[in-house]
Amino acid sequence: MNEFCPKCGSTKGPFLNSFCYSCYLEDHELVIVPGSFEIERCVKCGRTRLSGKWFAENNAFIAEFLEKKVKLKEMDDADISVEFEESPKGEQVAKITARGEVAGKNVTVSKTVLIDFKRVACPSCGKISGGYFEAKIQIRWDSPRDLKKEKSICAEIGRQLAVMRETNPMALITDEGEAPNGRDIYIGSNKAARTALSIIKSKFGATVLSSAKLAGLDESGKERYRITYSMRL
């Protein structure tokens, strides 16, 4: 006797627990995920806030976040994937697909969720817009000023900070300007400034001295210092 679906009468398999594929999926929610997610995205740097932490602008981080939000029922050995696309209305959506087994049969279920990006300023960009900096590099010349070499030094500082910015959002030049016989460069992160200077010293043969000045208290109430690095050439 041919097997048939007790709901729709279809004799076309595969059958899941005696029901045809379509009817079983219609009556059983195998993949549970909210219809939309609100995700904070910084209007300045593009980083996104996921589970309380800020991540670089990369869909891979959002995909990992969404995968953890998926709940499965009845499905064994499921593999979850996330693809991003734009809806006809121009909205950002994610297609979440789960592939696994139900009653020993291969099953694929897809859900589409809306990604609602909330435009905010991340803490780092908020600090920068408020004039925050942790370090100042003073480029000064003991010998006649060499503008070509000075330009190369500034470019190298920028390159080093760009590399570090992948893991340290404050690793950037917040301001710079001309100074007597040199140039001043303000950097958001003292750690980044110190790392960049260690490379500059060996590459350009510069002498660097540092001094600290109390700049107030941080969020935890600890004293916060600004470091001035005097680079002599």
Secondary structure, 3 states (H helix, E strand, C coil): CCCCCCCCCCCCCCEECCEEHHHHHHHCCCEECCCEEEEEEECCCCCEEECCEEECCCHHHHHHHHHHHCEECCCEEEEEEEEEEECCCCCEEEEEEEEEEECCEEEEEEEEEEEEEEEECCHHHHHHHCCCCCEEEEEECCCCCCHHHHHHHHHHHHHHHHHHCCCCCCCCEEEEEEECCEEEEEECCHHHHHHHHHHHHHHHCCEEEEEEEEEEECCCCCEEEEEEEEEEC
